[in-house]
Amino acid sequence: MKDSDTKSLLIDILSLSGSTPVAQRCVSALERTPAQWMLGEICVSTIEILNIYSLRVEMHCSVIDGGDEVINALEQEPGEKVRVTAFGTVEEEFYIFTDPELKRFIGCMSYQRDNSRKVIY
């Protein structure tokens, strides 16, 4: 799938999600042209992403906006895998969670980037 196709699908799925403040910021950032940078997308086990989230919170020692809602949704998720699409702007990183087929929105979280230090992925 082309990046522009993925971007359009993400905007559509986020717009239909009942928009939380973090989802609204995510749509705004996706609609900006060109995107600042794209981390990519992966399909990962729900259990694994819950563990990664816990480590990320500890590592950054910061509040992740929308994180609690995503964790609650992931704990209720019937599938074994979820798709995580990550992208960012200079100020903020976004993580969008959908089903593997990119048809159903699960949740969206973000955190403010600390531009005073380099983030290594």
N, C-alpha and C positions, 0 to 999 in steps of 0.2 A: 504494500500500500504506500502511496506517495505521502510525503510529509504534509502537503496541502490538503489531501483527502483526510488524513488523520486529524489535522487541525480543524477542518470544517465539521467533522463528526464530533469532535470534542466540544466545540462551541455549541453545536445543536444539543448534545446530551446534557451539557451544563445548563443551558438556557431552559431546558424542560425540567430541571431538577428541583424547582422550588427555591432557587437561589438564596443561599446563605451569603453573608458578607464576603467570605473567602471565595466562594464560587463566583460571585460578581466581579471581584478583583481578578480572578483567574480568566474569566471571559474577556475582560477589558485588556488584560495583558496579551491574550491570544489574538485579539483583534488588531493589536498594534502591528504595523508592518515596517520593517521585518521583525520577526521574533528576535529577542536578544540572544538567546541560545537555547538549544534543546538538549537535554540530557539523554533522551531516548525513551524507549518503552520496553518493558519486559513482562512476561507472564511468570508469576511466582506463587508458591504455595501460600495459602492464607496464614498458616502457622508461622512460616518463615517471615512474612512481612510484619506480623505482630512482634516477633523477636527483634527484627531490624528497627522497628519504630521505637521500642524500649531503649535500645542502644543509642539511637540518634538523639533522643531526648536527653539521655545522660551525657552524651558527648558534647552537645551544644549548650547544655544547661540553660535552655530557653523554652519559652512557651511556644508550642506549635499550634497555630490557629487552625481550628477545625479538627485537631488530632483526636480529641475525645470522641467526637461524633463518628469519625472514620473507624476508630477502634471498636466502638459499639456496633457499627454496621458490619465490620469484618467478623466479629464474634458471632453474628447472626447469619453470616453468608453461607448458603447451602453448598456452593461449589468448592472444590479443593484448591482451585487456582483463581487468581485475580490478575488483571492487567494493570500495571502501574505506568503511567505516562508522566514524565518529569520534565519540567522546563523552568526557566528562570529569567528574571530581569536583573538589572543591576542591583535593585533593592530587595528582591524577594524571590524565593524558590517555591514552586508549586508542585504538588503531587496529586494526580487525578487517578482514582481507583474506579475501574469498571469491570464488567465480566470479560472473559478472554476474547469474546467476539466483538467487543466495543459497541454493545447494544444497550447495556443497562448500567446506569450510574450507581456507584456504591457510595462514594464520598470524595471529598477534596480537602487537602490541608496545605498549609504554607507556613513558612517562617521567614522572618526578616534576616537578610544576609548581614553578616558582620564584615564590612568591607575593610576593616583594619587588619584582618588576617586572611591568609589564603586557605580556602577550603579544598581538601583533597578527597577525591571520590575513588 
